[in-house]
Amino acid sequence: MAALSQCFAERYFAAHPELAVWSEPLPPEQWAKPSERLTRCNQLLAEQYAEGRNIFTVGDVRELLGEEITPQAAQTLAH
């Protein structure tokens, strides 16, 4: 199956060279960077896991960040 999809891609890109260029991977300097909040969440979770907690016992990461969880936000997570 991989050979078939490879063959299709080669023929398609040969017919549409503009798409071949568009499909090239972005250079690393153009990659999206994680936000400061996401980086902080990852750090806090890593600390919790290092203390022996797991995904089921760590709780809501927003509490670790010191954020208030509104009833509306809690309800969104419940669904």
KOLZASE-859251 format. One record per residue (C-alpha): residue number from 0; residue in three letters; chain; x, y, z. Coordinates in Angstrom, 2 decimals. Layout:
REM residues N
<node NUM,'ALA','A',<X,Y,Z>>
...
END
This chain:
REM residues 79
<node 0,'MET','A',<0.00,0.00,0.00>>
<node 1,'ALA','A',<2.86,2.37,0.79>>
<node 2,'ALA','A',<4.28,1.84,-2.71>>
<node 3,'LEU','A',<0.92,2.66,-4.25>>
<node 4,'SER','A',<0.55,5.87,-2.26>>
<node 5,'GLN','A',<4.16,6.81,-3.08>>
<node 6,'CYS','A',<3.49,6.24,-6.78>>
<node 7,'PHE','A',<0.32,8.33,-6.61>>
<node 8,'ALA','A',<2.13,11.16,-4.80>>
<node 9,'GLU','A',<4.94,11.21,-7.36>>
<node 10,'ARG','A',<2.50,11.37,-10.28>>
<node 11,'TYR','A',<0.29,13.95,-8.58>>
<node 12,'PHE','A',<3.19,16.22,-7.65>>
<node 13,'ALA','A',<4.66,15.85,-11.16>>
<node 14,'ALA','A',<1.36,17.16,-12.54>>
<node 15,'HIS','A',<1.11,19.89,-9.86>>
<node 16,'PRO','A',<4.62,21.10,-8.98>>
<node 17,'GLU','A',<3.25,24.02,-6.95>>
<node 18,'LEU','A',<1.76,21.49,-4.50>>
<node 19,'ALA','A',<5.05,19.63,-4.23>>
<node 20,'VAL','A',<6.74,22.84,-3.05>>
<node 21,'TRP','A',<3.85,23.60,-0.71>>
<node 22,'SER','A',<4.09,20.09,0.76>>
<node 23,'GLU','A',<7.75,20.40,1.74>>
<node 24,'PRO','A',<8.37,20.41,5.50>>
<node 25,'LEU','A',<8.89,23.78,7.16>>
<node 26,'PRO','A',<12.40,24.63,8.28>>
<node 27,'PRO','A',<12.83,24.37,12.07>>
<node 28,'GLU','A',<13.00,28.15,12.51>>
<node 29,'GLN','A',<9.42,28.36,11.20>>
<node 30,'TRP','A',<8.03,25.70,13.55>>
<node 31,'ALA','A',<5.47,26.83,16.12>>
<node 32,'LYS','A',<6.90,27.41,19.57>>
<node 33,'PRO','A',<5.07,26.22,22.70>>
<node 34,'SER','A',<3.56,29.01,24.76>>
<node 35,'GLU','A',<4.99,29.95,28.14>>
<node 36,'ARG','A',<1.84,28.55,29.76>>
<node 37,'LEU','A',<2.22,25.18,28.03>>
<node 38,'THR','A',<5.90,25.02,28.94>>
<node 39,'ARG','A',<5.01,25.79,32.58>>
<node 40,'CYS','A',<2.25,23.13,32.57>>
<node 41,'ASN','A',<4.69,20.54,31.25>>
<node 42,'GLN','A',<7.22,21.49,33.93>>
<node 43,'LEU','A',<4.64,21.25,36.71>>
<node 44,'LEU','A',<3.39,17.90,35.48>>
<node 45,'ALA','A',<6.93,16.53,35.20>>
<node 46,'GLU','A',<7.52,17.55,38.83>>
<node 47,'GLN','A',<4.30,15.83,39.91>>
<node 48,'TYR','A',<5.21,12.64,38.05>>
<node 49,'ALA','A',<8.69,12.69,39.59>>
<node 50,'GLU','A',<7.00,12.73,43.01>>
<node 51,'GLY','A',<5.20,9.50,42.11>>
<node 52,'ARG','A',<1.84,10.91,41.06>>
<node 53,'ASN','A',<0.22,9.90,37.81>>
<node 54,'ILE','A',<-2.35,11.18,35.35>>
<node 55,'PHE','A',<-5.17,9.99,37.61>>
<node 56,'THR','A',<-3.87,11.52,40.85>>
<node 57,'VAL','A',<-2.32,14.78,39.70>>
<node 58,'GLY','A',<-5.64,16.59,39.25>>
<node 59,'ASP','A',<-6.39,19.55,37.05>>
<node 60,'VAL','A',<-3.21,21.27,35.88>>
<node 61,'ARG','A',<-4.96,24.64,36.18>>
<node 62,'GLU','A',<-4.97,24.14,39.95>>
<node 63,'LEU','A',<-1.21,23.58,39.83>>
<node 64,'LEU','A',<-0.92,26.87,37.97>>
<node 65,'GLY','A',<-2.91,28.58,40.70>>
<node 66,'GLU','A',<-5.80,29.36,38.40>>
<node 67,'GLU','A',<-9.41,29.42,39.48>>
<node 68,'ILE','A',<-11.58,26.85,37.75>>
<node 69,'THR','A',<-14.95,28.41,37.03>>
<node 70,'PRO','A',<-18.09,26.27,37.20>>
<node 71,'GLN','A',<-18.53,26.80,33.46>>
<node 72,'ALA','A',<-15.02,25.52,32.73>>
<node 73,'ALA','A',<-15.54,22.53,35.02>>
<node 74,'GLN','A',<-18.81,21.71,33.26>>
<node 75,'THR','A',<-17.07,21.87,29.87>>
<node 76,'LEU','A',<-14.58,19.25,31.01>>
<node 77,'ALA','A',<-17.37,16.98,32.29>>
<node 78,'HIS','A',<-18.83,16.60,28.80>>
END
